[in-house]
């Protein structure tokens, strides 16, 4: 069997819709952040999540130094924010409304939900580092989340009644 090509994996995995997050931290008194779609809940008891960050990301050193971070789950009107934090922009926070989370991490205004996290373990996996983290605080807003599907931003259509 031949190895799976990266492009093929991206194409097939892209058929699984995900939420879009901006993961933020503060190191050496400066905020940092990046757009992350590799985020998931791992356990409710204890409350654990995981985030995967490319070791080539500009903000990688900040997350390694901080070992604590906030996950900002973007709302469906925050595509521009997702694009900003996915860009090579040097100062992603300039002109952006945010406030400190209870743990002191940047929380972007208008997010769909947020989680304060503390790294419990980290694992190197291919080109990324997987951060397994304890959730120390959280909150939710209203509205709908921004999605990523087939390499494009998307929004929820009709939602099944609860």
N, CA, C and O of each residue as an XYZ file, in Angstrom:
648
protein
N       0.838     -1.177      0.000
C       0.000      0.000      0.000
C       0.885      1.243      0.000
O       1.847      1.320      0.765
N       0.567      2.210     -0.849
C       1.380      3.423     -0.934
C       0.977      4.400      0.173
O      -0.157      4.374      0.651
N       1.923      5.268      0.579
C       1.602      6.227      1.639
C       0.534      7.223      1.175
O       0.400      7.505     -0.016
N      -0.201      7.734      2.120
C      -1.241      8.720      1.836
C      -0.574     10.074      1.603
O       0.238     10.514      2.417
N      -0.907     10.722      0.519
C      -0.356     12.037      0.204
C      -1.025     13.104      1.068
O      -2.218     13.021      1.359
N      -0.245     14.107      1.476
C      -0.762     15.177      2.331
C      -1.967     15.867      1.695
O      -2.947     16.156      2.383
N      -1.905     16.129      0.414
C      -3.019     16.790     -0.269
C      -4.286     15.958     -0.249
O      -5.387     16.491     -0.114
N      -4.125     14.636     -0.384
C      -5.293     13.753     -0.339
C      -5.920     13.752      1.057
O      -7.143     13.784      1.195
N      -5.073     13.715      2.087
C      -5.599     13.749      3.455
C      -6.322     15.070      3.710
O      -7.401     15.081      4.303
N      -5.736     16.182      3.268
C      -6.377     17.490      3.444
C      -7.751     17.510      2.762
O      -8.725     17.996      3.337
N      -7.823     16.986      1.548
C      -9.075     16.985      0.786
C     -10.141     16.141      1.481
O     -11.288     16.571      1.598
N      -9.775     14.953      1.939
C     -10.749     14.064      2.578
C     -11.107     14.560      3.985
O     -12.285     14.600      4.338
N     -10.115     14.936      4.784
C     -10.403     15.433      6.134
C     -11.215     16.727      6.075
O     -11.983     17.021      6.991
N     -11.048     17.495      5.004
C     -11.791     18.735      4.834
C     -13.281     18.535      4.652
O     -14.051     19.492      4.721
N     -13.690     17.307      4.421
C     -15.120     17.012      4.295
C     -15.789     16.882      5.667
O     -17.006     16.722      5.760
N     -14.989     16.951      6.714
C     -15.517     16.954      8.079
C     -15.583     18.410      8.536
O     -14.536     19.024      8.740
N     -16.776     18.983      8.704
C     -16.862     20.384      9.118
C     -16.380     20.553     10.556
O     -16.661     19.726     11.423
N     -15.658     21.629     10.787
C     -15.164     21.928     12.129
C     -15.540     23.350     12.495
O     -15.841     24.172     11.629
N     -15.519     23.627     13.779
C     -15.628     25.004     14.234
C     -14.304     25.698     13.984
O     -13.299     25.051     13.689
N     -14.305     27.001     14.102
C     -13.085     27.784     13.909
C     -12.776     28.485     15.226
O     -13.639     29.146     15.804
N     -11.546     28.338     15.695
C     -11.135     28.974     16.936
C      -9.926     29.858     16.698
O      -9.153     29.653     15.763
N      -9.785     30.838     17.560
C      -8.538     31.583     17.678
C      -8.033     31.276     19.074
O      -8.700     31.568     20.066
N      -6.853     30.688     19.143
C      -6.250     30.339     20.422
C      -5.301     31.477     20.786
O      -4.462     31.877     19.979
N      -5.438     31.995     22.006
C      -4.651     33.150     22.436
C      -3.910     32.840     23.731
O      -4.317     31.980     24.512
N      -2.823     33.554     23.935
C      -2.029     33.414     25.157
C      -1.297     34.730     25.383
O      -1.351     35.641     24.557
N      -0.619     34.806     26.506
C       0.238     35.949     26.793
C       1.562     35.404     27.296
O       1.602     34.578     28.207
N       2.641     35.875     26.693
C       3.984     35.485     27.133
C       4.857     36.731     27.095
O       4.786     37.517     26.150
N       5.664     36.906     28.103
C       6.545     38.068     28.223
C       5.743     39.366     28.096
O       6.226     40.350     27.535
N       4.506     39.359     28.625
C       3.678     40.546     28.623
C       3.037     40.904     27.300
O       2.403     41.954     27.189
N       3.185     40.059     26.291
C       2.622     40.339     24.962
C       1.596     39.281     24.583
O       1.817     38.089     24.801
N       0.468     39.717     24.011
C      -0.521     38.738     23.562
C      -0.098     38.094     22.250
O       0.569     38.719     21.426
N      -0.487     36.859     22.067
C      -0.248     36.168     20.799
C      -1.488     35.342     20.495
O      -2.287     35.053     21.385
N      -1.640     34.970     19.245
C      -2.785     34.157     18.878
C      -2.685     33.651     17.462
O      -1.938     34.188     16.645
N      -3.447     32.605     17.177
C      -3.510     32.058     15.829
C      -4.822     31.315     15.636
O      -5.441     30.844     16.591
N      -5.230     31.222     14.376
C      -6.450     30.500     14.026
C      -6.163     29.009     14.056
O      -5.169     28.547     13.497
N      -7.045     28.257     14.714
C      -6.868     26.817     14.870
C      -8.200     26.120     14.592
O      -9.226     26.476     15.171
N      -8.177     25.134     13.712
C      -9.387     24.326     13.515
C      -9.232     22.952     14.156
O     -10.204     22.205     14.267
N      -8.010     22.614     14.581
C      -7.770     21.333     15.259
C      -7.968     21.516     16.757
O      -7.007     21.631     17.517
N      -9.224     21.542     17.162
C      -9.617     21.714     18.556
C     -10.765     20.751     18.822
O     -11.665     20.612     17.994
N     -10.738     20.093     19.964
C     -11.857     19.215     20.315
C     -11.925     19.005     21.823
O     -10.928     19.139     22.531
N     -13.105     18.677     22.289
C     -13.314     18.267     23.665
C     -12.818     16.828     23.795
O     -13.055     16.006     22.910
N     -12.137     16.527     24.884
C     -11.598     15.183     25.107
C     -12.352     14.468     26.218
O     -12.691     13.292     26.084
N     -12.616     15.173     27.318
C     -13.227     14.542     28.490
C     -14.054     15.577     29.245
O     -13.682     16.747     29.333
N     -15.181     15.122     29.789
C     -15.983     15.997     30.639
C     -15.565     15.889     32.099
O     -15.679     16.858     32.850
N     -15.077     14.710     32.511
C     -14.632     14.452     33.886
C     -13.263     13.795     33.859
O     -13.205     12.583     33.652
N     -12.194     14.481     34.046
C     -12.083     15.917     34.256
C     -12.269     16.668     32.934
O     -12.159     16.066     31.865
N     -12.546     17.961     32.993
C     -12.750     18.720     31.761
C     -11.436     18.926     31.004
O     -10.561     19.672     31.443
N     -11.317     18.248     29.859
C     -10.093     18.313     29.052
C     -10.436     18.608     27.599
O     -11.447     18.139     27.077
N      -9.578     19.390     26.958
C      -9.676     19.656     25.521
C      -8.296     19.445     24.921
O      -7.304     19.318     25.638
N      -8.247     19.408     23.588
C      -6.943     19.397     22.934
C      -6.927     20.400     21.801
O      -7.937     20.663     21.149
N      -5.745     20.948     21.589
C      -5.479     21.913     20.531
C      -4.188     21.476     19.859
O      -3.225     21.106     20.532
N      -4.167     21.518     18.535
C      -2.959     21.168     17.777
C      -2.406     22.426     17.125
O      -3.129     23.134     16.423
N      -1.120     22.710     17.355
C      -0.479     23.904     16.807
C       0.756     23.486     16.026
O       1.588     22.725     16.519
N       0.867     23.993     14.800
C       2.032     23.705     13.959
C       3.279     24.298     14.605
O       3.266     25.441     15.062
N       4.344     23.522     14.640
C       5.583     24.016     15.224
C       6.223     25.106     14.371
O       7.144     25.782     14.827
N       5.751     25.285     13.146
C       6.254     26.358     12.286
C       5.452     27.648     12.444
O       5.801     28.664     11.844
N       4.389     27.625     13.237
C       3.556     28.819     13.428
C       4.354     29.910     14.129
O       5.139     29.634     15.037
N       4.145     31.148     13.701
C       4.835     32.282     14.328
C       4.581     32.348     15.825
O       5.477     32.709     16.587
N       3.384     32.008     16.252
C       3.008     32.112     17.665
C       3.430     30.888     18.484
O       3.194     30.850     19.692
N       4.040     29.901     17.856
C       4.360     28.650     18.556
C       5.203     28.888     19.813
O       4.899     28.331     20.868
N       6.244     29.698     19.717
C       7.126     29.942     20.869
C       6.355     30.573     22.026
O       6.630     30.283     23.190
N       5.401     31.427     21.709
C       4.577     32.053     22.744
C       3.781     30.995     23.508
O       3.709     31.041     24.736
N       3.187     30.046     22.789
C       2.391     29.006     23.450
C       3.275     28.068     24.261
O       2.878     27.606     25.331
N       4.455     27.792     23.763
C       5.389     26.955     24.523
C       5.782     27.644     25.824
O       5.898     26.995     26.864
N       5.986     28.957     25.768
C       6.379     29.703     26.964
C       5.217     29.859     27.939
O       5.407     29.774     29.152
N       4.021     30.086     27.415
C       2.868     30.380     28.272
C       2.340     29.148     29.003
O       2.058     29.215     30.200
N       2.203     28.030     28.302
C       1.634     26.798     28.861
C       0.199     26.958     29.360
O      -0.365     26.024     29.930
N      -0.389     28.122     29.153
C      -1.794     28.392     29.451
C      -2.326     29.182     28.275
O      -1.571     29.907     27.627
N      -3.609     29.057     27.987
C      -4.151     29.749     26.821
C      -5.668     29.811     26.902
O      -6.290     29.158     27.741
N      -6.249     30.605     26.017
C      -7.703     30.674     25.876
C      -8.073     30.217     24.475
O      -7.382     30.529     23.504
N      -9.157     29.483     24.380
C      -9.718     29.089     23.091
C     -10.932     29.979     22.859
O     -11.891     29.946     23.630
N     -10.886     30.774     21.791
C     -11.989     31.641     21.395
C     -12.717     30.957     20.248
O     -12.170     30.860     19.149
N     -13.937     30.480     20.477
C     -14.731     29.841     19.423
C     -15.432     30.969     18.668
O     -16.272     31.672     19.230
N     -15.083     31.136     17.399
C     -15.565     32.287     16.651
C     -17.036     32.173     16.269
O     -17.546     31.086     15.996
N     -17.702     33.326     16.258
C     -19.091     33.431     15.816
C     -19.119     33.526     14.292
O     -18.104     33.823     13.661
N     -20.279     33.275     13.717
C     -20.363     33.201     12.254
C     -20.117     34.527     11.540
O     -19.963     34.543     10.319
N     -20.075     35.642     12.276
C     -19.752     36.930     11.656
C     -18.287     37.325     11.856
O     -17.926     38.480     11.632
N     -17.442     36.382     12.275
C     -16.043     36.688     12.577
C     -15.051     36.066     11.589
O     -13.917     35.759     11.959
N     -15.467     35.882     10.353
C     -14.546     35.343      9.349
C     -13.314     36.231      9.192
O     -12.206     35.717      9.040
N     -13.484     37.551      9.226
C     -12.336     38.459      9.089
C     -11.341     38.245     10.231
O     -10.131     38.341     10.023
N     -11.838     37.960     11.422
C     -10.963     37.682     12.571
C     -10.194     36.386     12.331
O      -8.994     36.316     12.598
N     -10.877     35.368     11.833
C     -10.212     34.093     11.523
C      -9.102     34.314     10.505
O      -8.002     33.780     10.655
N      -9.385     35.095      9.475
C      -8.383     35.367      8.437
C      -7.207     36.170      8.994
O      -6.056     35.908      8.645
N      -7.491     37.142      9.854
C      -6.427     37.941     10.463
C      -5.471     37.054     11.256
O      -4.254     37.157     11.101
N      -6.017     36.185     12.105
C      -5.164     35.353     12.953
C      -4.516     34.200     12.187
O      -3.612     33.544     12.705
N      -4.969     33.948     10.961
C      -4.319     32.957     10.097
C      -3.250     33.611      9.224
O      -2.495     32.917      8.543
N      -3.184     34.928      9.242
C      -2.258     35.661      8.378
C      -0.869     35.769      9.009
O      -0.645     35.325     10.135
N       0.049     36.365      8.263
C       1.406     36.599      8.752
C       1.542     37.964      9.419
O       2.656     38.398      9.710
N       0.433     38.640      9.664
C       0.449     39.959     10.293
C       1.250     39.913     11.593
O       1.117     38.982     12.388
N       2.079     40.931     11.792
C       2.916     40.991     12.998
C       2.100     41.284     14.260
O       2.285     40.630     15.287
N       1.198     42.265     14.183
C       0.431     42.661     15.363
C      -1.047     42.397     15.119
O      -1.782     43.277     14.671
N      -1.462     41.204     15.411
C      -2.837     40.787     15.135
C      -3.847     41.427     16.082
O      -5.046     41.416     15.801
N      -3.388     41.977     17.186
C      -4.298     42.552     18.168
C      -4.512     44.053     17.976
O      -5.393     44.629     18.615
N      -3.730     44.693     17.115
C      -3.858     46.135     16.900
C      -5.259     46.451     16.373
O      -5.681     45.925     15.343
N      -5.969     47.315     17.094
C      -7.297     47.739     16.672
C      -8.396     46.716     16.909
O      -9.539     46.935     16.508
N      -8.072     45.611     17.547
C      -9.042     44.539     17.775
C      -9.567     44.622     19.210
O      -8.786     44.784     20.147
N     -10.870     44.513     19.381
C     -11.462     44.573     20.716
C     -11.286     43.230     21.424
O     -11.709     42.189     20.921
N     -10.660     43.271     22.589
C     -10.513     42.069     23.410
C     -10.377     42.486     24.863
O     -10.089     43.642     25.172
N     -10.589     41.530     25.741
C     -10.470     41.758     27.173
C      -9.761     40.558     27.775
O      -9.693     39.507     27.138
N      -9.229     40.686     28.988
C      -8.580     39.527     29.603
C      -9.614     38.523     30.119
O     -10.655     38.898     30.657
N      -9.303     37.264     29.944
C     -10.119     36.199     30.526
C      -9.860     36.177     32.031
O      -8.969     36.883     32.501
N     -10.608     35.391     32.797
C     -10.317     35.283     34.226
C      -8.859     34.882     34.509
O      -8.299     35.264     35.536
N      -8.253     34.116     33.599
C      -6.854     33.711     33.781
C      -5.881     34.684     33.116
O      -4.669     34.479     33.167
N      -6.407     35.744     32.490
C      -5.545     36.766     31.912
C      -5.215     36.620     30.438
O      -4.375     37.361     29.929
N      -5.844     35.692     29.740
C      -5.582     35.495     28.312
C      -6.530     36.361     27.485
O      -7.636     36.662     27.934
N      -6.114     36.765     26.287
C      -6.992     37.593     25.468
C      -8.266     36.854     25.042
O      -8.210     35.779     24.445
N      -9.415     37.458     25.365
C     -10.713     36.976     24.892
C     -11.215     37.985     23.872
O     -11.393     39.162     24.188
N     -11.440     37.527     22.661
C     -11.881     38.402     21.591
C     -13.355     38.746     21.784
O     -14.157     37.883     22.140
N     -13.703     39.998     21.552
C     -15.094     40.433     21.696
C     -15.973     39.751     20.659
O     -15.573     39.577     19.508
N     -17.169     39.369     21.075
C     -18.157     38.824     20.158
C     -18.025     37.352     19.833
O     -18.702     36.864     18.929
N     -17.160     36.618     20.555
C     -16.989     35.195     20.246
C     -18.230     34.399     20.641
O     -19.016     34.815     21.492
N     -18.380     33.262     20.008
C     -19.506     32.367     20.262
C     -19.364     31.689     21.629
O     -20.354     31.475     22.328
N     -18.126     31.353     22.003
C     -17.825     30.713     23.284
C     -16.334     30.866     23.550
O     -15.570     31.203     22.646
N     -15.921     30.618     24.786
C     -14.498     30.674     25.119
C     -14.199     29.703     26.256
O     -15.071     29.346     27.048
N     -12.929     29.287     26.306
C     -12.454     28.391     27.358
C     -11.061     28.836     27.796
O     -10.191     29.058     26.954
N     -10.846     28.966     29.092
C      -9.505     29.161     29.637
C      -8.915     27.779     29.866
O      -9.589     26.897     30.399
N      -7.670     27.583     29.471
C      -7.057     26.251     29.533
C      -5.648     26.313     30.100
O      -4.951     27.321     29.977
N      -5.247     25.218     30.721
C      -3.903     25.064     31.270
C      -3.341     23.747     30.751
O      -3.957     22.695     30.922
N      -2.181     23.801     30.122
C      -1.601     22.605     29.524
C      -1.367     21.526     30.576
O      -0.723     21.768     31.597
N      -1.896     20.334     30.315
C      -1.704     19.177     31.193
C      -0.623     18.259     30.633
O       0.118     17.630     31.389
N      -0.535     18.185     29.307
C       0.473     17.354     28.638
C       0.631     17.871     27.216
O      -0.265     18.519     26.673
N       1.768     17.579     26.629
C       2.006     17.953     25.232
C       2.692     16.800     24.531
O       3.496     16.077     25.120
N       2.359     16.642     23.264
C       2.893     15.534     22.473
C       3.285     16.058     21.100
O       2.531     16.800     20.470
N       4.455     15.671     20.645
C       4.839     16.005     19.277
C       4.220     14.968     18.362
O       4.353     13.765     18.585
N       3.538     15.449     17.326
C       2.841     14.566     16.390
C       3.045     15.120     14.983
O       2.381     16.078     14.587
N       3.952     14.525     14.238
C       4.229     15.008     12.890
C       4.721     16.438     12.933
O       5.699     16.743     13.616
N       4.048     17.318     12.208
C       4.447     18.725     12.110
C       3.865     19.591     13.226
O       4.151     20.787     13.289
N       3.058     19.008     14.099
C       2.337     19.765     15.118
C       2.688     19.316     16.537
O       3.241     18.237     16.750
N       2.354     20.169     17.487
C       2.361     19.788     18.894
C       0.906     19.728     19.340
O       0.127     20.649     19.095
N       0.556     18.633     19.997
C      -0.790     18.443     20.526
C      -0.744     18.848     21.999
O       0.013     18.282     22.788
N      -1.557     19.823     22.349
C      -1.656     20.271     23.736
C      -2.938     19.699     24.335
O      -4.039     20.043     23.904
N      -2.793     18.838     25.318
C      -3.923     18.343     26.097
C      -4.037     19.300     27.276
O      -3.065     19.501     28.005
N      -5.211     19.891     27.472
C      -5.322     20.959     28.462
C      -6.552     20.812     29.341
O      -7.613     20.367     28.902
N      -6.374     21.205     30.607
C      -7.480     21.266     31.562
C      -8.241     22.571     31.340
O      -7.633     23.632     31.192
N      -9.545     22.492     31.319
C     -10.373     23.692     31.210
C     -10.552     24.252     32.618
O     -11.041     23.558     33.509
N     -10.151     25.515     32.817
C     -10.227     26.127     34.143
C     -11.379     27.119     34.272
O     -11.785     27.459     35.383
N     -11.905     27.583     33.142
C     -13.054     28.486     33.141
C     -13.625     28.499     31.729
O     -12.946     28.103     30.781
N     -14.855     28.948     31.585
C     -15.465     28.970     30.248
C     -16.687     29.855     30.237
O     -17.197     30.252     31.284
N     -17.150     30.158     29.042
C     -18.349     30.964     28.881
C     -18.880     30.816     27.470
O     -18.163     30.381     26.569
N     -20.141     31.179     27.280
C     -20.760     31.072     25.958
C     -21.593     32.308     25.678
O     -22.213     32.882     26.573
N     -21.591     32.703     24.414
C     -22.421     33.815     23.972
C     -23.650     33.275     23.271
O     -24.061     32.136     23.492
N     -24.224     34.100     22.432
C     -25.384     33.659     21.669
C     -24.995     33.587     20.199
O     -23.831     33.788     19.852
N     -25.933     33.309     19.362
C     -25.658     33.265     17.931
C     -25.183     31.901     17.482
O     -25.415     30.886     18.137
N     -24.510     31.909     16.343
C     -24.062     30.657     15.728
C     -22.559     30.683     15.494
O     -21.966     31.756     15.374
N     -21.937     29.503     15.429
C     -20.486     29.446     15.241
C     -20.083     29.578     13.772
O     -20.864     29.285     12.866
N     -18.858     30.021     13.566
C     -18.238     29.994     12.244
C     -17.725     28.578     12.018
O     -17.201     27.954     12.941
N     -17.870     28.067     10.805
C     -17.421     26.715     10.466
C     -16.349     26.765      9.385
O     -16.190     27.769      8.691
N     -15.615     25.657      9.256
C     -14.654     25.480      8.172
C     -14.974     24.142      7.521
O     -15.016     23.107      8.185
N     -15.200     24.180      6.199
C     -15.614     22.982      5.476
C     -15.063     23.042      4.059
O     -15.255     24.025      3.344
N     -14.370     21.967      3.662
C     -13.796     21.856      2.317
C     -12.935     23.068      1.967
O     -13.056     23.651      0.890
N     -12.060     23.428      2.911
C     -11.089     24.518      2.747
C     -11.724     25.894      2.601
O     -11.125     26.786      1.999
N     -12.917     26.080      3.137
C     -13.586     27.383      3.070
C     -14.383     27.623      4.348
O     -14.820     26.683      5.012
N     -14.561     28.893      4.677
C     -15.403     29.239      5.816
C     -16.859     29.014      5.439
O     -17.252     29.219      4.290
N     -17.653     28.592      6.411
C     -19.060     28.269      6.157
C     -19.885     28.655      7.377
O     -19.350     28.932      8.450
N     -21.180     28.666      7.188
C     -22.113     28.956      8.271
C     -23.128     27.836      8.372
O     -23.350     27.097      7.413
N     -23.742     27.714      9.537
C     -24.801     26.726      9.717
C     -26.011     27.112      8.883
O     -26.356     28.287      8.767
N     -26.643     26.107      8.309
C     -27.924     26.335      7.640
C     -29.015     26.141      8.665
O     -28.946     26.691      9.764
N     -30.015     25.369      8.318
C     -31.056     25.045      9.276
C     -30.493     24.163     10.371
O     -29.688     23.270     10.106
N     -30.906     24.405     11.574
C     -30.445     23.625     12.717
C     -31.624     22.828     13.251
O     -32.727     23.356     13.389
N     -31.391     21.561     13.548
C     -32.448     20.700     14.089
C     -32.957     21.279     15.400
O     -32.167     21.767     16.208
N     -34.268     21.232     15.623
C     -34.811     21.751     16.886
C     -34.296     20.937     18.062
O     -34.003     19.748     17.935
N     -34.191     21.602     19.211
C     -33.698     20.942     20.429
C     -34.832     20.417     21.249
O     -34.609     19.832     22.309
